[in-house]
Amino acid sequence: MGKRSKTPKTRFEYKDAKSHKFWQIESIGSLINIRYGKVGTDGQLIIKKTKSTDAAIAEVEKSIKSKIKKGYKKNWKNKTQLN
């Protein structure tokens, strides 16, 4: 099997007494798409360009680890919201 050229779209959610928000990330080639906002909204989209596909994949993996440390949980239930 060859090298990965993208990462799957992955959605995380954070909920506490004050907020309920989501964060979603994926990479395609050297681009990283990040969507975030309040659950129930479309949120905001950020597109980042990296130097290479490998750099994008590494950045996605690093960002996911950071969100998990902050208390975000992977959303396994609602795959339809991964737009």
C-alpha positions, -999 to 999 in steps of 0.1 A, spaced: 0 0 0 12 35 -8 16 66 14 -15 83 26 -25 114 7 -53 125 31 -67 120 66 -103 111 71 -127 138 83 -128 135 121 -152 154 144 -147 161 181 -171 177 206 -166 195 238 -194 200 263 -194 216 298 -218 238 318 -212 268 296 -207 255 261 -213 227 236 -190 231 206 -175 210 178 -142 209 160 -137 189 128 -105 183 108 -93 166 77 -64 169 52 -64 164 15 -29 166 0 -12 196 15 -44 213 26 -60 211 60 -97 219 65 -108 228 100 -144 236 108 -154 246 143 -182 263 162 -213 257 184 -230 224 180 -261 230 158 -245 256 136 -224 253 104 -195 269 123 -166 285 106 -141 270 81 -104 276 81 -83 262 52 -45 259 59 -19 251 33 12 232 44 45 225 25 36 189 18 11 161 23 33 146 50 34 180 68 -4 182 66 -9 147 80 16 155 108 -3 188 116 -36 170 117 -23 143 141 -7 170 163 -39 191 164 -61 160 173 -38 152 202 -41 188 214 -79 188 213 -80 155 232 -58 170 259 -83 199 262 -111 175 268 -127 171 233 -142 137 227 -145 120 193 -180 120 179 -187 84 169 -225 88 168 -234 115 143 -215 109 111 -241 129 91 -227 161 107 -194 156 90 -201 180 62 
